[in-house]
Amino acid sequence: MKAQPSIHSNLPAARYYRANDPQWHWLEKRDDSEVTAFLEAANEQQAAWFTPLAPLEEALYQSHLARRELAVTSLKTALDHFTFWSETGAKDDYPCWWRHPNARHEQQECFFDVGARAAEYDFYDMGDMALSPDEQWLAWTEDTQGDERFTLWLKALPNGQPLQLLSDIGAGLCWAEDQTAKTATLLFTRFDDTQRPDSVWRLPLALTEPHAATAPILVLREDDPEFWLGIGKTRSKAWLQLESGSKDTSEIHLVPAHSPATTPICIQTRQAGVEYSIDHRPGSFYRLHNQSGAHFQLDHLPENQLGQPQPKWQTLIGHREDATLEGIDAFSWGLMLAERDHAQAQVRLRRLVLDDQHSCTLDEYLALPEQPCSQLLEDAPHFDSQVLQLREESFIQPPSWFALDLTNGQRTLLKRVPVYGNLLPEQLVSRRLWATSQDGEQVPVSIVMRADLADQPLPTLLYGYGAYGEALDPWFSIARLELLERGAAFAVAHVRGGGERGEPWYLNGKMAHKENSFNDFLAAREALVEQAVSDPQRIVACGASAGGLLVGTCINRAPEAFCAALLDVPFLDVLRTMQNPELPLTTAEYSEWGNPEEVEVAERISGYSPIDNIKSQAYPALWIEGSWFDTRVSYWEPAKFYAQVSQQQQGSAPILMRTDMSSGHGGASGRFKAWQDTARQDAFILWAMGLAEQPTPS
């Protein structure tokens, strides 16, 4: 069945269609003036359609502002010499960073005004900030375009003149521990032609003459196009870590932090499919790895065996079937572990106290305020600290920070994000249900809604991601309150491909098992209806980036399941992107999706790639967002999908696209513009749900 000319003849897809290129590949030519003309025409179509909803957008935006604390002061962190914190003014997009000498509060000074740095740019993103070991120099990276290529700057604190040292580098920075009164060393990464961080460099600095910085010196280069390099430091500050990793394989090199010119030492040479991470306490190294099982185990190694041909790692915590070890932080007194329970899809923090002989004298889990929730260990700058800082939040409780004194178990509330307005956290209820997928697997689905509406089917925003092993652990959203107050529910489908139920959950949703992700998302939708949580006629699907792939595939297969879908910087042209190794990220993604040079892989990807499965059918209303400077999902992926769906649309629901011409993959850089973008998307969602009127008081 052909598209109906009477419906589509005035759309940008009709005006810019080229009969010799029905797949719209010409949109990949960034320098073609008709590309920007097409994107601008789509933006104009979206703006014209949206005009009646503009008052709702503004009401959502203003209400969002009224619900939150706009003037924000962060928690203070005391380092060795100074105490540091940030303050963001009520009308500011970006913070100012402050400090005072420890125990001398009256001598506070602003040493870095991020807003002043950002003022002259349409886009500004701070990549990383790093204080020198003596806390008297600040290095930072910044991106002023959105393409994730960063410039390195340096200044003496508090009021030194900023000096540009390097451009076109990666975001991350790390100081070595070799600083003297006159010299210091910075480490950073650089990209190859596909924007893969392929090399680590050290930059010797003459602090007395920072303008005269010597040329960077190569420390390590990674030639395998599937591997990325990153830099870090052990919590003991004794070792620099140079980590080379693909999606499923790790290799870590160590350099003494006080002697950064030393040749790197490899902890364990790479083995396909083996991932590991390390930390250090004086005398011992600790390694989390999946060499003996998919769920990881914890080993330790005497430090004097580092670099030996056959080091004798000893097991501290063996592999288990019911839990995955996800992270490790070493302290002078022992270890903190992050451990994910598979059955409950819940992370718990586990404390191990170790004596001088490496025997465990205490093994305990920290208490959780509720389940499900997120409990994270915040950075603790002092290696021997007996007071931990915890961050806790859930779908119904805003982020809270606690100090946990390990000597007596006392918890002290340090800060809780305030929430204002008619709908408060105590008026919400969260629950978890389980959906049965096509193969019988039980898929967790989280829901949050107003407590007074919990006994009836509600319009529902169903969110999904499910890729790269990333877990959508519970998070609180002030912006989400706008939807909840107007009578909507918010649900998260924790599909396979994510990490919510440990490493097996990830492995069973990638490569040849990717179909599980789509089946799980649609099963979550059905479970919401069957269990009377959601109104079947008013469910909106939402996904960003690889979540856009998830949602794009599902609306191709079951367009009737949703009244609308929101696809934000969506990964939609999977097959063609994976066939082009010159694009950023492509080669690194082979272990996630497969290499389509293999015939069976190409056939598998083409079976679900959203842009390759568009049909002449009645699509739900679509809101598609792209970014001109996006290097992760090129602007043409959402643009080509929008054009082809517009042509194939057999129903009357609008197909809309908006391209942000001044940002990258992460969207707007300033917080107010980001909140405005959220309000615009929410206005569309509420329209699709039939909730575009003002809310009923709760």
N, C-alpha and C positions, 0 to 999 in steps of 0.2 A: 504494500500500500504506500503510495507516494505522499509526501508532505503536502499539506493543503496550502496552496499559494495565497488564498484569501486571508489566512491567519498569519502567514510568515513573510509576506512579500515586503513589508516595511521594516523588518528587523535587520540589524547589522549583518547577520549571517546571510541574508539574501542579497544585500547591497554589495558585499565584499566577496561573494562566492566566486571561485575560479573553477570552471568546469574541468580544466586540465589538472586540478589538484584537489580532488574531493576530500582528501584527508586533511587538508588545511596545513600541510607542512610548510607552506610559504611563511606562516606566522613565526617560524623559527629564525627568520632573517631580521635580527634586531635593527639593522641599519636601514631597512626598507621603510620609507615614510608611511606606506599604507598600513604597516603593522601598528604604529602608534595611532594612526587615524581610526583603525578598527577598534582598538582598545578604548579610545576616547568615545567612539560612537556607542560602544557597549556601556561605558560609564554614563553617557547621556541618557540612554534608554533606561538604565537602572534608576537614575536620579528622577526622571520624569515619572516612572511608575511609582516611585517611593514618595513623591510629593505629598499625597494625602496622609502618609504616616510620619511626616517630619515633626508634627507637634507631639506625637507619641514618643518619637526618639528623644526629643528635647526633654519631655517629662521624665522619661526613664533616666536620662543623663543627670538631670538635676536631682532626682530622687536618690540616685546612686551616690552623688556627692554628699547629700544630706545624711546618708546612712553611715558614712565613714569618718574617721578622724583624718582631716586633711593635713594638719600640721603634725608631722611624725618625727619623733626622736627615737633613735635606735637604742638598744641596750649598750652600756659602756663595757669596753673590753680593756682590762689592764694588762699591758705587756711588761717588759722588763723595766722600761724607763718612763713610758708615757701611757696614759689612758686615752683610748680612741673611741669615737662615736660619730654618728651622722645625724644631721637635722635637715628635714625637708619642710620648707615653709608651706603654709596653706595654699598659696597660689603658685607654687613652684613645681615644675616637672621633675627636677633633679635635686639631689641633696648637696649640702655642704658638709665637708668632713672636718671634725674638730679634734683637738687634743689638749691635754694638760699634763704637766709632770705628775707622776704618781704622788698622791697625798697632798697635792697643792692645787686644789680645785679652782682657786681664784685666778690662776694663770692660764685660763683657757684661751685658745686661739683657733680661728678657722684657717686651715692650711691648704684646703683644696675645694674650690667652688666649681662643682661639675656643671651647674647651670650656666656659669659664665663661659665655660668651654663650649657648651652646646649652643649658645645663643646665636652664633652666626651660621648655623647649619640647619637645613630642613630635616636632616636625620642625624642622630648622634647615639652611638652605643659604646659604652665603656666595656672593653673586653676584659681587662684584668687590672688590678691595683696591687702593688707589692712594695712593702716597706723593707728598707735595708736592715740588716741585723742590728745596727746601732740606732735604728728608728729615726734617722736624720735625713734620709733620702727617700723620695717616692718615685717609683717607676710605674708607668701605666701604658696600656694600649687602648686605642680608640679607633672606631670605624665611623666615618662621616658620610657614608653612602648607602650602606645596607648590604654590601656584597661580601662582608665578613673578611675583608682584607684590612689589616690593622697597621697603625703607625705607632712606633715606640717613642715615648717621651720620658724625660727625667727632670726632676727639680730638687733643689735643696730645701728642706723644711725649716721654717714655715713659709717663707715668702720669696724663695729663689725664683729666678726667671726660668720658665719651662724651656727645655731644650729638646728639639726633635733629633733623635738619634738614628732611627731606621724607619723605612716604610715597607709596605707589602710583606708583612710577616703574619704569623699566627697570633691568636689572642693571648695565650698563656705566657706567664713570666715566672721566674724563680731565681731568687738570689742564692748564690753560694754562701758559705759561712766563713769566707776567707777575708772579710773586710778588715782593713787597717785604716789609719787616719788618712791615708792618701789613695788607697786603691780598693777596688771591689770587683766582683764578677757577677754578671747577669746571664741567665740562660733563657733562650727563646727558641721558637720553631719557625721554619720557613716552608713554603708550599712548592709543589711542582706545578706543571702546566695545567693539571686538572684540579688544582686547589686542594691537593692532599698534603697534609703536613708530613713531609718526607725526610726532614733533617732537623737535628738539634744543634744549636750553635751556642758558643759562649762569647760574651762580649766583655773583655777586660776594660775597666773604667779607671781613669785617672781622676779621682774626685777633686783634686786641686785644679784640674783643667778639663772639666767634662766636655768642653767643645772639641778637645783633641782626642776623643775616643779612638782606640785602635780598631783595625778591621776585625770583624767577627771571625772566630775560628771554628771550623767544623768539628763537632764532637762525635756525631753518629749520623749515618745516612741509612735510610730504609729503601731498598730497591724494589721490593715486592709491591706491586701496585695495589694489592688488597690490604696492606698494612698501613696504619697511621702511627705517627710518633707523638708522644706527649711527655711532659716533664712534671716532676713533683719532688717532694722531699719527705723523708720519714718523719714521724712525729718527734722522734728523738733529736732531729736536726743533724744527725751524724752522716746521713747518706742522701745523695741526690738520686732520684729514680728516673730513668729514661725508659719509658714503656712503649714497646712496639706491639700493636694489636690489630687483628682483623676482627670480624664479627664473632669468631669462635676460637681464636688462637692468641696466646700471649707470649711475649718474651720481654724480660726486664733486665736492664743493665744498671749497675750501681757505680757511682763515683763518690769517693769521699768528699763530703760537703766542704771540708776545710782545705781540700787540695783538688780543686775542680779541673786542673790540667792533667790529672791522673787518667790513665787509660781505663775505659769502662770495663767492668767485670760482669759477665753474664751469669745471672742466678740459675737459669735453666734454659737450655736451648729449646727453641720452639718445636712442638710436635703438633701436627694437625689435629684440631679439635680440643686441645688441652689449654684451658684458661687458668691463670693464677694471678694472685695479687700478694703483696708482701708488706710487712711492717717490721720494726726493729726495736729491741730493747738492748741496752749494753750487754754484750755477751751472747745474744741470741737473735736469730731471724725467725719470722713466722710467715708461713705460706698457706693461703687458702687455695685449693686447687681441685679440679675435677678429673684428675688423672685416674683415680680409683673408682669414680662413680659420678654420675651427673649432678649430684646434689652437693658436692664439694666436701672436703675434709680439711682439718687444720693440722699442720705439722710445724715442728720447730727444728732449727739447725744451730749448733754452736757456731758462734761468729768466726772462730779460728779455722773452720772448715770452708769458708767462703773461697770459691775459686778452685777447690780441689777437684780432681777428675771425677770422683765418686763420693760426693758428700753424703753423710748419713743422716737423712731427715728422720725425725721420730714423730710418731702420731700423738697428738694431744686429744683431738676429737675426731672419731672415725666417721665414715660415710653412713648416712641413715636414709631410709626410704620415706620418712614422714616429714622431713624438714630440709631446707636448703640454707647453708651458711652463705650470707651475702656480703658481709663486710667485716673488717677488723681494724681496731684502733689500739695501739700499744701505749701503755703508761709505765712509769717506773715501778708501780705496784702490781701490774698485770695487764689484762686485756679486756676490752669491751668488744663484743661480737653482735652483729645484726643477724638474726636467725628467722627465717620465714616458715611458719607452720603451713603445710600444704592443705590440710583439711579446712582450716579456718581462713585461709588466705590472709594471714595476719603476721606482720613482722613484730618480733619481740627483741628487746635488748638484753643481752646475757653478760654477766660480769664474772670474770675469772681472776682470782687473786693467786699469785704465784710466789713461792718463796725462793731463796737463793739457790736451792737445788732443783728448781723448776717443778716442784711438786705443787699441785693445786690445793690451796687451803680453803678456798671458798668458791662455790659455783652456784650462782643464783640468777633468776630472771627478775628484771625490774617490773614493778606493778604497772598494769595498764589502767587508765581511767575508765575505759569502755572498750567494747569490741563491736564493729571494727573501728579502728582509729589509726592515726599515724603518730608514731613516737620516734623521734630522731635525736641522735646525739649531736649537739652543736659543736663547733670547733672549740677545743680547749687549748689555749696557747701554751700552757705550762705542762711540761712532761710529767711532773710529780704531783699535779693537782689532785686533791682529794675531794674536790667539789666539781661535779659535772653539771653542765647546762643542757637541759632537755627541752625540746620543742614538741608540743602535742597539739593535735587538732583532729576534727572529725567532720562528717558532713553537717553536723548540727552544732558544733562547738568551734568558735574562732580560735586561731592560733594563740597558744599560751606558752610562756617560757618559765621554766622552773630551775632553781638551783637545788641539786641533790647532794647533800653532804654525806659522803660515804662513811664517815667516821661514826655517825649516829643515825643515819637513815632519814634525816629530816628533809622535807621538801618545802621550799620557799617560793611562792609565786613572785616572779620578777616583773612580768608584764603580760597583759592579755589584750588582744586587739579589741577595742570597743566597737560596739554595734549600736546605732541609733535608729530611730524610726518606729513605725507601727508594728513591724514584724520582728520579733526578737528570737534569739536562739532557743529559748525555752518553749516557744510556741511551735517548734518543728519536731518532727519525728523521722527517724531513719530506720530502715529495715533492710534485711537482705533476703532475697529469695533465690531459688535454684532453678535454672532452666535445663530441660533435657534436650541435648543437641541430637543431631541426626544419628550419630553413632552410639547414643546412650550416655555420653559423658555429661556430668553435672556441671553447669556453668554458673558461677556466682553473678548475681545482678544486685547492685546496690541502688536504693531508692531513698530520696528525701522529699518531704512534702509538709504542708501545714498539718498539724495534728488534728485540727477540727474538720479537715476534709479527708482524713485517712480511711474513711469507711465507704468511699465511693470511687468509681472509675474516673480518673482525671486526665485532662490533656497532658501529654508527657513529652519531654525532650530526652531522647535516648542517645547517649554519647558513647563512642567507641574508639579504641585505638588498636591495640593488639599487634604490636610489632617490636622487634629488637629486644624482646625480653623486658621492656619497660612496664612497670606496675603502676596502675592507677589507684594508688592507695588513697584513703579518704582525705579530702581537702575541703576546707570551708571557703565559700565565695560570697562576698558581699553583693556583687553584681547579680548573683543567682537569686537573691532575695526578691528582686523585681519580678521574676517569673513566678516564684513561689507565692508571693502575696496576691498575685492576680489569679491564683487558682491552678497553676501548673505543678506537675511533679517533675523532678529531675532524676534520671536513672543512668547508671553506668553499667554497660555490658562488659564484664571482665573476660573477654574472649581469649582463646588460645592464640599464642604468638606474643602475648604479654607475659609478665612475670608474676602475676598475682598468686599463683599456686606453685611457685618455685620453678626450677630449671625445666622439669618435664613439660610444664605448661607452655613454656616458650618453644621448646623443641617440637612440640606437637602442633604448632601453628606457623611453621616456617617451611621454606623449600617445598618438598613434595607434599607436606601436610597443610599448606596454606588454605586449602578449601575449608578446613575446620574453623578458621576465623570467621568466614562468611556464614557458615551454618550456625555457629554459636550466636552471632549477632541477630540473625533472624529468629533463632530459638528464644533468645532473650525477649524479643518483641512479642512473640506468641505467649510466653510465660506471663508477661505483664498483663496481657489481655485475659488469659485464662484465669489468673488469680485476682481478677477484678481490680487491679491497680490502675490500669490505663484504659482510656476510651479508645477503642480500635480505630475510630475515624479521625482521631486527633493526636497522632504520634508523629513527631518530627525527629528525623535522624540527623546526627551531627558528628562530624569528624574532621580533623585537621592533619595535614601532611600525610603520613601513612594511614591515619584514620580516615582521610579523604578517599584513599583507595578502598578501604573497608566499606564505607558508605556508598561510594560510587558503584562498586560491584553489586551491592545489595539492592540498590534502586534499579539497576539494570535487570536484575533477576526477579524482583518482587516490587515493582513500582506501586502496586496497590496497597502495600503494607504501611505506607507512610503518606501523610498529607503534604509533607514538605521535607526538604533536606538542605542542610547547610554544609558546604564543603569549603574549608578554609585552607588556602595554599595546598591544594590536594594533589597527591601523587597519583596521576590518572593514566599517563601514557607509559605504562610500566615496560612493555615489551620494547618499544622503540628506544626508550631511555637506556635500558639495560643492554641494548645492542650498540650503544655508542660509548666506548671506553674513554673518549676524549672529554666527556662531560664530568663535572665534579661529582664525586661520590660513587660513580657507576661501578668501578672495579671493586671498591670496598664493599659494595652491596651484593656481590656474587654469592657470598655465604648466607645471605638472607633470602634472596629470591632465586638464585641459580644463574648460571652463565648461559644465555640463550644461543651461544655458538653450538651447544649440544641440542640436537633436534628435539629430543624428548622434553628438555627444559623449555625451549621456545614454544612447543605445543602446550605445555602446562600453563605457562604465563599467559599465552594468548587466550586461554580458556577463561581467564578471570580479569585480565587487564581492562579497566572500565572503558577506555576509549576504543578498544577493539571489539566491544560487545554492545554498542549502542544499537537500539532497535527502533523501528517505527512502532511506537506504542504511546500510551498516555502516561507521561511522566508526572510525578508530583511537582509542586512548585519547588524550584531550585534557586538557591542563593549561593553563588560561587565567588570566592575571593582569591585574587592573585596579587603578586608583588613584582614590580618591574625589575628590581635588583636582586631578586631571590636567586641564590646560587645552589640551593638544595633542591627546590622544585621550580624549574624554569617557568617563567610567566606563560610560556606557550602551552604548557600542559592544561591548566584550567581554561585557557582561551580556545584551544582546539576542541576540548570537550564541550564547552558552551556552544560553540558554533555548530557542531554536529548534532547535539541534542536539540538545539533550536530548530534545525532542519527536520528532525525526525519526530518532533513533538506532535502527537495526535490528539492531545487534550487541550484544554483552555488554560491550564495553570501556567503562570509566568516562568520563564527561564531567564534568570538575571545573572549578570556578572559585573563585578567591580574590581578594577585593578588599581592598586595603590602605586602611583608612579614615583614615589619617593622613599620606598622602604624595601626591606628584604624579607627573609623567611619568617622572622619573628614579628613582623608587623610594625606598627608605629613605635617610635622610641620613647617619646614623652608619655608620662602616665595619663595626662588629661586627654590626649589624642587617642590613646589606647582605650580609655574608658568611653570616649565618644564612639569609637568603632564598635565596642561591645554593645552600646545602647542601640546603635543602628541595626546590628544583627538581631538583638532581642526584639526590636520592633517588628522585624520580619517574622520571627518565630511566633510572637503573640498574634500577629495577623493570621498566620497559617493555622493557629489553634482556635481562632475565633475569640480571642481574648484581648482584642485591641482596644477595648473600652477601659475606662479607669477602673482600678481594682475595687473589689468589695472589701470594706474594712474588716480586718481579721480579729 
